[in-house]
Amino acid sequence: MHPYAILGGVILLIGTHAGAFAYGQHVEQGDQAQQKLDQALAYAGEIVARQGAVDQLSAALETARTAQRPKDRIITREVIRYAQLPADRRCELDGAWRLLHDAAATGQPADTARLAAGSAPPVADAAALDTVAGNYEQCREYIDQVSGWQAWWKLVSQTAD
């Protein structure tokens, strides 16, 4: 065999192996790119699903708040109606009651010196009812908010796994 033919055959063999290697690298890179694209699409689908679940949760919480508002108005209306009762059916609460109520509402201990001295002015029963009703209304709102955050966290932590 002629040496140039052998050299040509070797060059042809090297060329085909190099071409096959380059084609394999290209295919592998294409597979990696496809995997990354599939992963990105899966993440995007998960984000859309989570956002949909959060939107449903938000709508449910807003529906619950909307349903509670008429009840709160009824309670406020009843307090106003109570305030219009004749004076003989009403009372005045001792100032110590207001101090103790304020302590309970703020979470701070009552000033025992003011309690003992009775230095706090008395409070009208209707004003006390109005304050207590407002405090409970606000408390229910906070409970709903905390419940909503807990439901959101439960939803997010379940879908994150």
C-alpha positions as YAML, in Angstrom:
chain: A
units: angstrom
residues:
- id: 1
  name: MET
  ca: [0.00, 0.00, 0.00]
- id: 2
  name: HIS
  ca: [1.14, 3.44, -0.75]
- id: 3
  name: PRO
  ca: [2.24, 5.59, 2.25]
- id: 4
  name: TYR
  ca: [0.04, 8.48, 1.16]
- id: 5
  name: ALA
  ca: [-2.97, 6.18, 1.10]
- id: 6
  name: ILE
  ca: [-2.21, 5.03, 4.64]
- id: 7
  name: LEU
  ca: [-1.70, 8.64, 5.74]
- id: 8
  name: GLY
  ca: [-4.96, 9.59, 4.04]
- id: 9
  name: GLY
  ca: [-6.78, 6.73, 5.76]
- id: 10
  name: VAL
  ca: [-5.39, 7.78, 9.17]
- id: 11
  name: ILE
  ca: [-6.38, 11.39, 8.55]
- id: 12
  name: LEU
  ca: [-9.84, 10.26, 7.46]
- id: 13
  name: LEU
  ca: [-10.15, 8.10, 10.57]
- id: 14
  name: ILE
  ca: [-9.03, 10.96, 12.85]
- id: 15
  name: GLY
  ca: [-11.43, 13.32, 11.09]
- id: 16
  name: THR
  ca: [-14.41, 11.03, 11.52]
- id: 17
  name: HIS
  ca: [-13.62, 10.47, 15.20]
- id: 18
  name: ALA
  ca: [-13.20, 14.21, 15.75]
- id: 19
  name: GLY
  ca: [-16.50, 14.85, 13.94]
- id: 20
  name: ALA
  ca: [-18.28, 12.20, 16.00]
- id: 21
  name: PHE
  ca: [-16.82, 13.66, 19.20]
- id: 22
  name: ALA
  ca: [-17.88, 17.20, 18.23]
- id: 23
  name: TYR
  ca: [-21.36, 15.96, 17.30]
- id: 24
  name: GLY
  ca: [-21.62, 14.14, 20.66]
- id: 25
  name: GLN
  ca: [-20.60, 17.32, 22.50]
- id: 26
  name: HIS
  ca: [-23.18, 19.29, 20.55]
- id: 27
  name: VAL
  ca: [-25.91, 16.74, 21.32]
- id: 28
  name: GLU
  ca: [-24.91, 16.67, 25.00]
- id: 29
  name: GLN
  ca: [-25.04, 20.46, 25.21]
- id: 30
  name: GLY
  ca: [-28.41, 20.38, 23.49]
- id: 31
  name: ASP
  ca: [-29.65, 17.81, 26.02]
- id: 32
  name: GLN
  ca: [-28.41, 19.98, 28.90]
- id: 33
  name: ALA
  ca: [-30.09, 23.02, 27.42]
- id: 34
  name: GLN
  ca: [-33.33, 21.07, 27.00]
- id: 35
  name: GLN
  ca: [-33.12, 19.87, 30.61]
- id: 36
  name: LYS
  ca: [-32.61, 23.45, 31.82]
- id: 37
  name: LEU
  ca: [-35.54, 24.61, 29.72]
- id: 38
  name: ASP
  ca: [-37.74, 21.81, 31.07]
- id: 39
  name: GLN
  ca: [-36.69, 22.67, 34.62]
- id: 40
  name: ALA
  ca: [-37.43, 26.37, 34.07]
- id: 41
  name: LEU
  ca: [-40.85, 25.53, 32.65]
- id: 42
  name: ALA
  ca: [-41.56, 23.28, 35.64]
- id: 43
  name: TYR
  ca: [-40.59, 26.08, 38.04]
- id: 44
  name: ALA
  ca: [-42.75, 28.53, 36.13]
- id: 45
  name: GLY
  ca: [-45.69, 26.13, 36.32]
- id: 46
  name: GLU
  ca: [-45.13, 25.70, 40.05]
- id: 47
  name: ILE
  ca: [-45.02, 29.47, 40.57]
- id: 48
  name: VAL
  ca: [-48.27, 29.89, 38.65]
- id: 49
  name: ALA
  ca: [-49.91, 27.10, 40.67]
- id: 50
  name: ARG
  ca: [-48.74, 28.60, 43.97]
- id: 51
  name: GLN
  ca: [-49.92, 32.06, 42.97]
- id: 52
  name: GLY
  ca: [-53.30, 30.62, 42.06]
- id: 53
  name: ALA
  ca: [-53.54, 28.93, 45.46]
- id: 54
  name: VAL
  ca: [-52.55, 32.17, 47.22]
- id: 55
  name: ASP
  ca: [-55.13, 34.09, 45.20]
- id: 56
  name: GLN
  ca: [-57.82, 31.59, 46.22]
- id: 57
  name: LEU
  ca: [-56.78, 31.87, 49.85]
- id: 58
  name: SER
  ca: [-56.85, 35.66, 49.64]
- id: 59
  name: ALA
  ca: [-60.31, 35.60, 48.10]
- id: 60
  name: ALA
  ca: [-61.58, 33.26, 50.83]
- id: 61
  name: LEU
  ca: [-60.22, 35.53, 53.56]
- id: 62
  name: GLU
  ca: [-61.74, 38.62, 51.97]
- id: 63
  name: THR
  ca: [-65.09, 36.81, 51.71]
- id: 64
  name: ALA
  ca: [-64.91, 35.97, 55.42]
- id: 65
  name: ARG
  ca: [-64.10, 39.61, 56.28]
- id: 66
  name: THR
  ca: [-66.94, 40.84, 54.11]
- id: 67
  name: ALA
  ca: [-69.34, 38.43, 55.83]
- id: 68
  name: GLN
  ca: [-68.23, 39.67, 59.28]
- id: 69
  name: ARG
  ca: [-68.72, 43.40, 58.55]
- id: 70
  name: PRO
  ca: [-72.55, 43.36, 58.78]
- id: 71
  name: LYS
  ca: [-72.32, 41.56, 62.13]
- id: 72
  name: ASP
  ca: [-69.92, 44.22, 63.41]
- id: 73
  name: ARG
  ca: [-72.32, 46.95, 62.28]
- id: 74
  name: ILE
  ca: [-75.18, 45.24, 64.14]
- id: 75
  name: ILE
  ca: [-73.11, 45.13, 67.33]
- id: 76
  name: THR
  ca: [-72.20, 48.80, 66.97]
- id: 77
  name: ARG
  ca: [-75.85, 49.68, 66.33]
- id: 78
  name: GLU
  ca: [-76.89, 47.81, 69.51]
- id: 79
  name: VAL
  ca: [-74.28, 49.70, 71.55]
- id: 80
  name: ILE
  ca: [-75.64, 52.99, 70.21]
- id: 81
  name: ARG
  ca: [-79.18, 51.88, 71.01]
- id: 82
  name: TYR
  ca: [-78.08, 50.97, 74.55]
- id: 83
  name: ALA
  ca: [-76.56, 54.44, 74.95]
- id: 84
  name: GLN
  ca: [-80.02, 55.91, 74.23]
- id: 85
  name: LEU
  ca: [-81.65, 54.07, 77.15]
- id: 86
  name: PRO
  ca: [-83.22, 56.20, 79.90]
- id: 87
  name: ALA
  ca: [-80.79, 57.32, 82.61]
- id: 88
  name: ASP
  ca: [-82.44, 55.10, 85.24]
- id: 89
  name: ARG
  ca: [-81.40, 52.00, 83.23]
- id: 90
  name: ARG
  ca: [-77.81, 53.11, 82.80]
- id: 91
  name: CYS
  ca: [-74.84, 53.20, 85.14]
- id: 92
  name: GLU
  ca: [-71.44, 54.71, 85.56]
- id: 93
  name: LEU
  ca: [-68.45, 52.44, 86.01]
- id: 94
  name: ASP
  ca: [-65.81, 53.08, 88.62]
- id: 95
  name: GLY
  ca: [-62.53, 54.53, 87.34]
- id: 96
  name: ALA
  ca: [-60.74, 51.40, 88.54]
- id: 97
  name: TRP
  ca: [-62.72, 49.43, 85.97]
- id: 98
  name: ARG
  ca: [-61.27, 51.62, 83.21]
- id: 99
  name: LEU
  ca: [-57.74, 51.25, 84.57]
- id: 100
  name: LEU
  ca: [-58.07, 47.47, 84.72]
- id: 101
  name: HIS
  ca: [-59.59, 47.35, 81.24]
- id: 102
  name: ASP
  ca: [-56.77, 49.48, 79.85]
- id: 103
  name: ALA
  ca: [-54.24, 47.20, 81.53]
- id: 104
  name: ALA
  ca: [-55.87, 44.13, 79.99]
- id: 105
  name: ALA
  ca: [-56.04, 45.79, 76.54]
- id: 106
  name: THR
  ca: [-52.41, 46.97, 76.54]
- id: 107
  name: GLY
  ca: [-50.92, 43.99, 78.34]
- id: 108
  name: GLN
  ca: [-49.27, 46.31, 80.85]
- id: 109
  name: PRO
  ca: [-49.92, 45.93, 84.60]
- id: 110
  name: ALA
  ca: [-52.33, 48.46, 86.08]
- id: 111
  name: ASP
  ca: [-50.90, 51.23, 88.22]
- id: 112
  name: THR
  ca: [-51.70, 49.92, 91.71]
- id: 113
  name: ALA
  ca: [-51.22, 53.36, 93.26]
- id: 114
  name: ARG
  ca: [-53.91, 54.86, 91.01]
- id: 115
  name: LEU
  ca: [-56.17, 51.87, 91.68]
- id: 116
  name: ALA
  ca: [-55.80, 52.24, 95.44]
- id: 117
  name: ALA
  ca: [-56.24, 55.99, 95.35]
- id: 118
  name: GLY
  ca: [-59.29, 55.79, 93.11]
- id: 119
  name: SER
  ca: [-57.87, 58.72, 91.14]
- id: 120
  name: ALA
  ca: [-59.17, 57.62, 87.77]
- id: 121
  name: PRO
  ca: [-62.38, 59.36, 86.67]
- id: 122
  name: PRO
  ca: [-65.46, 57.15, 86.25]
- id: 123
  name: VAL
  ca: [-66.51, 56.02, 82.80]
- id: 124
  name: ALA
  ca: [-69.99, 55.90, 81.30]
- id: 125
  name: ASP
  ca: [-71.31, 52.42, 80.58]
- id: 126
  name: ALA
  ca: [-72.05, 53.21, 76.93]
- id: 127
  name: ALA
  ca: [-68.50, 54.48, 76.36]
- id: 128
  name: ALA
  ca: [-67.15, 51.31, 77.98]
- id: 129
  name: LEU
  ca: [-69.37, 49.14, 75.76]
- id: 130
  name: ASP
  ca: [-68.24, 51.04, 72.68]
- id: 131
  name: THR
  ca: [-64.58, 50.57, 73.61]
- id: 132
  name: VAL
  ca: [-64.97, 46.87, 74.41]
- id: 133
  name: ALA
  ca: [-66.90, 46.23, 71.18]
- id: 134
  name: GLY
  ca: [-64.21, 48.04, 69.18]
- id: 135
  name: ASN
  ca: [-61.47, 46.06, 70.91]
- id: 136
  name: TYR
  ca: [-63.16, 42.74, 70.15]
- id: 137
  name: GLU
  ca: [-63.74, 43.76, 66.53]
- id: 138
  name: GLN
  ca: [-60.05, 44.60, 66.15]
- id: 139
  name: CYS
  ca: [-59.10, 41.36, 67.92]
- id: 140
  name: ARG
  ca: [-61.19, 39.32, 65.46]
- id: 141
  name: GLU
  ca: [-59.48, 41.11, 62.56]
- id: 142
  name: TYR
  ca: [-56.07, 40.21, 63.96]
- id: 143
  name: ILE
  ca: [-57.16, 36.61, 64.50]
- id: 144
  name: ASP
  ca: [-58.28, 36.44, 60.86]
- id: 145
  name: GLN
  ca: [-54.96, 37.89, 59.73]
- id: 146
  name: VAL
  ca: [-52.95, 35.39, 61.77]
- id: 147
  name: SER
  ca: [-55.16, 32.54, 60.54]
- id: 148
  name: GLY
  ca: [-54.61, 33.72, 56.97]
- id: 149
  name: TRP
  ca: [-50.85, 33.85, 57.41]
- id: 150
  name: GLN
  ca: [-50.90, 30.37, 58.96]
- id: 151
  name: ALA
  ca: [-52.94, 29.00, 56.07]
- id: 152
  name: TRP
  ca: [-50.58, 30.70, 53.60]
- id: 153
  name: TRP
  ca: [-47.52, 29.23, 55.33]
- id: 154
  name: LYS
  ca: [-49.08, 25.78, 55.41]
- id: 155
  name: LEU
  ca: [-49.84, 26.05, 51.69]
- id: 156
  name: VAL
  ca: [-46.37, 27.30, 50.80]
- id: 157
  name: SER
  ca: [-44.55, 24.76, 52.98]
- id: 158
  name: GLN
  ca: [-46.56, 21.86, 51.53]
- id: 159
  name: THR
  ca: [-45.92, 22.85, 47.93]
- id: 160
  name: ALA
  ca: [-42.23, 23.56, 48.60]
- id: 161
  name: ASP
  ca: [-41.63, 19.89, 49.39]
...
